[in-house]
Amino acid sequence: MVRTHSGRLFVRVINPNATSLAENVTCRPSDEVRDWDYCWSWGEPMHKADDPAGAATKIARVLAAVGE
C-alpha cells in the first residue's frame, strides 16, 4: 500500500523477476450502485472488488514476463 501526499491510496504490484513490470491498482466506486471496482493506474476498471482472486489473476497475467 502506498499513500500519496494528497492522501490517495493504491497498491503497487511489481513482478519480482522483472521489476520493470509494475502496476498501481486503485479501488473506486463503479458506475453501478453500491459496487466497487479495482482499476488500472490509468483509471480503467479492471475487475469487481468483490473478487480479489480474479483481480490478482488478471494482474499476474499482465505483469508476467515473457517465458514465465
mmCIF file of the C-alpha atoms, coordinates in Angstrom:
data_MODEL
# 
_entry.id   MODEL 
# 
loop_
_atom_site.group_PDB 
_atom_site.id 
_atom_site.type_symbol 
_atom_site.label_atom_id 
_atom_site.label_alt_id 
_atom_site.label_comp_id 
_atom_site.label_asym_id 
_atom_site.label_entity_id 
_atom_site.label_seq_id 
_atom_site.pdbx_PDB_ins_code 
_atom_site.Cartn_x 
_atom_site.Cartn_y 
_atom_site.Cartn_z 
_atom_site.occupancy 
_atom_site.B_iso_or_equiv 
_atom_site.pdbx_formal_charge 
_atom_site.auth_seq_id 
_atom_site.auth_comp_id 
_atom_site.auth_asym_id 
_atom_site.auth_atom_id 
_atom_site.pdbx_PDB_model_num 
ATOM 1  C CA . MET A 1 1  ? 0.000   0.000   0.000   1.00 0.00 ? 1  MET A CA 1 
ATOM 2  C CA . VAL A 1 2  ? 1.188   3.467   -0.888  1.00 0.00 ? 2  VAL A CA 1 
ATOM 3  C CA . ARG A 1 3  ? -0.330  6.744   0.246   1.00 0.00 ? 3  ARG A CA 1 
ATOM 4  C CA . THR A 1 4  ? 0.326   9.806   -1.887  1.00 0.00 ? 4  THR A CA 1 
ATOM 5  C CA . HIS A 1 5  ? 0.879   13.261  -0.403  1.00 0.00 ? 5  HIS A CA 1 
ATOM 6  C CA . SER A 1 6  ? -2.761  14.035  -1.207  1.00 0.00 ? 6  SER A CA 1 
ATOM 7  C CA . GLY A 1 7  ? -3.874  11.003  0.819   1.00 0.00 ? 7  GLY A CA 1 
ATOM 8  C CA . ARG A 1 8  ? -4.864  8.780   -2.111  1.00 0.00 ? 8  ARG A CA 1 
ATOM 9  C CA . LEU A 1 9  ? -4.133  5.077   -1.542  1.00 0.00 ? 9  LEU A CA 1 
ATOM 10 C CA . PHE A 1 10 ? -3.089  2.481   -4.091  1.00 0.00 ? 10 PHE A CA 1 
ATOM 11 C CA . VAL A 1 11 ? -1.376  -0.892  -4.206  1.00 0.00 ? 11 VAL A CA 1 
ATOM 12 C CA . ARG A 1 12 ? 1.918   -1.073  -6.086  1.00 0.00 ? 12 ARG A CA 1 
ATOM 13 C CA . VAL A 1 13 ? 2.285   -4.523  -7.683  1.00 0.00 ? 13 VAL A CA 1 
ATOM 14 C CA . ILE A 1 14 ? 5.722   -5.499  -9.017  1.00 0.00 ? 14 ILE A CA 1 
ATOM 15 C CA . ASN A 1 15 ? 6.907   -8.650  -10.751 1.00 0.00 ? 15 ASN A CA 1 
ATOM 16 C CA . PRO A 1 16 ? 9.964   -9.599  -8.618  1.00 0.00 ? 16 PRO A CA 1 
ATOM 17 C CA . ASN A 1 17 ? 11.543  -11.371 -11.600 1.00 0.00 ? 17 ASN A CA 1 
ATOM 18 C CA . ALA A 1 18 ? 11.179  -8.346  -13.881 1.00 0.00 ? 18 ALA A CA 1 
ATOM 19 C CA . THR A 1 19 ? 10.873  -5.211  -11.744 1.00 0.00 ? 19 THR A CA 1 
ATOM 20 C CA . SER A 1 20 ? 10.163  -3.008  -14.753 1.00 0.00 ? 20 SER A CA 1 
ATOM 21 C CA . LEU A 1 21 ? 6.792   -4.801  -14.937 1.00 0.00 ? 21 LEU A CA 1 
ATOM 22 C CA . ALA A 1 22 ? 4.705   -2.982  -12.348 1.00 0.00 ? 22 ALA A CA 1 
ATOM 23 C CA . GLU A 1 23 ? 1.240   -1.537  -11.913 1.00 0.00 ? 23 GLU A CA 1 
ATOM 24 C CA . ASN A 1 24 ? -0.568  0.741   -9.462  1.00 0.00 ? 24 ASN A CA 1 
ATOM 25 C CA . VAL A 1 25 ? -4.015  -0.622  -8.619  1.00 0.00 ? 25 VAL A CA 1 
ATOM 26 C CA . THR A 1 26 ? -6.749  1.500   -7.050  1.00 0.00 ? 26 THR A CA 1 
ATOM 27 C CA . CYS A 1 27 ? -10.281 0.750   -5.919  1.00 0.00 ? 27 CYS A CA 1 
ATOM 28 C CA . ARG A 1 28 ? -13.214 3.063   -6.594  1.00 0.00 ? 28 ARG A CA 1 
ATOM 29 C CA . PRO A 1 29 ? -16.997 3.011   -6.766  1.00 0.00 ? 29 PRO A CA 1 
ATOM 30 C CA . SER A 1 30 ? -18.207 1.567   -10.047 1.00 0.00 ? 30 SER A CA 1 
ATOM 31 C CA . ASP A 1 31 ? -20.836 3.057   -12.272 1.00 0.00 ? 31 ASP A CA 1 
ATOM 32 C CA . GLU A 1 32 ? -23.236 0.505   -10.811 1.00 0.00 ? 32 GLU A CA 1 
ATOM 33 C CA . VAL A 1 33 ? -24.847 1.414   -7.493  1.00 0.00 ? 33 VAL A CA 1 
ATOM 34 C CA . ARG A 1 34 ? -23.080 0.036   -4.398  1.00 0.00 ? 34 ARG A CA 1 
ATOM 35 C CA . ASP A 1 35 ? -20.377 -1.814  -6.346  1.00 0.00 ? 35 ASP A CA 1 
ATOM 36 C CA . TRP A 1 36 ? -16.646 -1.185  -6.300  1.00 0.00 ? 36 TRP A CA 1 
ATOM 37 C CA . ASP A 1 37 ? -14.048 -1.911  -8.966  1.00 0.00 ? 37 ASP A CA 1 
ATOM 38 C CA . TYR A 1 38 ? -10.311 -2.469  -8.935  1.00 0.00 ? 38 TYR A CA 1 
ATOM 39 C CA . CYS A 1 39 ? -8.856  -0.105  -11.530 1.00 0.00 ? 39 CYS A CA 1 
ATOM 40 C CA . TRP A 1 40 ? -5.643  0.107   -13.535 1.00 0.00 ? 40 TRP A CA 1 
ATOM 41 C CA . SER A 1 41 ? -3.389  3.103   -12.953 1.00 0.00 ? 41 SER A CA 1 
ATOM 42 C CA . TRP A 1 42 ? -4.968  4.979   -15.898 1.00 0.00 ? 42 TRP A CA 1 
ATOM 43 C CA . GLY A 1 43 ? -8.440  4.630   -14.300 1.00 0.00 ? 43 GLY A CA 1 
ATOM 44 C CA . GLU A 1 44 ? -9.944  1.883   -16.440 1.00 0.00 ? 44 GLU A CA 1 
ATOM 45 C CA . PRO A 1 45 ? -11.960 -0.624  -14.380 1.00 0.00 ? 45 PRO A CA 1 
ATOM 46 C CA . MET A 1 46 ? -10.181 -3.973  -14.242 1.00 0.00 ? 46 MET A CA 1 
ATOM 47 C CA . HIS A 1 47 ? -12.319 -6.269  -12.079 1.00 0.00 ? 47 HIS A CA 1 
ATOM 48 C CA . LYS A 1 48 ? -15.084 -6.202  -9.474  1.00 0.00 ? 48 LYS A CA 1 
ATOM 49 C CA . ALA A 1 49 ? -13.748 -5.601  -5.965  1.00 0.00 ? 49 ALA A CA 1 
ATOM 50 C CA . ASP A 1 50 ? -15.760 -8.484  -4.507  1.00 0.00 ? 50 ASP A CA 1 
ATOM 51 C CA . ASP A 1 51 ? -13.448 -10.935 -6.343  1.00 0.00 ? 51 ASP A CA 1 
ATOM 52 C CA . PRO A 1 52 ? -9.857  -10.151 -5.301  1.00 0.00 ? 52 PRO A CA 1 
ATOM 53 C CA . ALA A 1 53 ? -8.601  -13.547 -6.540  1.00 0.00 ? 53 ALA A CA 1 
ATOM 54 C CA . GLY A 1 54 ? -9.943  -12.807 -10.019 1.00 0.00 ? 54 GLY A CA 1 
ATOM 55 C CA . ALA A 1 55 ? -8.293  -9.391  -9.980  1.00 0.00 ? 55 ALA A CA 1 
ATOM 56 C CA . ALA A 1 56 ? -4.997  -10.921 -8.837  1.00 0.00 ? 56 ALA A CA 1 
ATOM 57 C CA . THR A 1 57 ? -5.149  -13.406 -11.719 1.00 0.00 ? 57 THR A CA 1 
ATOM 58 C CA . LYS A 1 58 ? -5.583  -10.570 -14.232 1.00 0.00 ? 58 LYS A CA 1 
ATOM 59 C CA . ILE A 1 59 ? -2.730  -8.571  -12.731 1.00 0.00 ? 59 ILE A CA 1 
ATOM 60 C CA . ALA A 1 60 ? -0.425  -11.616 -12.690 1.00 0.00 ? 60 ALA A CA 1 
ATOM 61 C CA . ARG A 1 61 ? -1.206  -12.288 -16.364 1.00 0.00 ? 61 ARG A CA 1 
ATOM 62 C CA . VAL A 1 62 ? -0.491  -8.675  -17.353 1.00 0.00 ? 62 VAL A CA 1 
ATOM 63 C CA . LEU A 1 63 ? 2.718   -8.459  -15.323 1.00 0.00 ? 63 LEU A CA 1 
ATOM 64 C CA . ALA A 1 64 ? 4.078   -11.839 -16.378 1.00 0.00 ? 64 ALA A CA 1 
ATOM 65 C CA . ALA A 1 65 ? 7.453   -11.676 -18.081 1.00 0.00 ? 65 ALA A CA 1 
ATOM 66 C CA . VAL A 1 66 ? 7.754   -13.379 -21.462 1.00 0.00 ? 66 VAL A CA 1 
ATOM 67 C CA . GLY A 1 67 ? 8.599   -17.029 -20.860 1.00 0.00 ? 67 GLY A CA 1 
ATOM 68 C CA . GLU A 1 68 ? 7.118   -17.177 -17.359 1.00 0.00 ? 68 GLU A CA 1 
# 
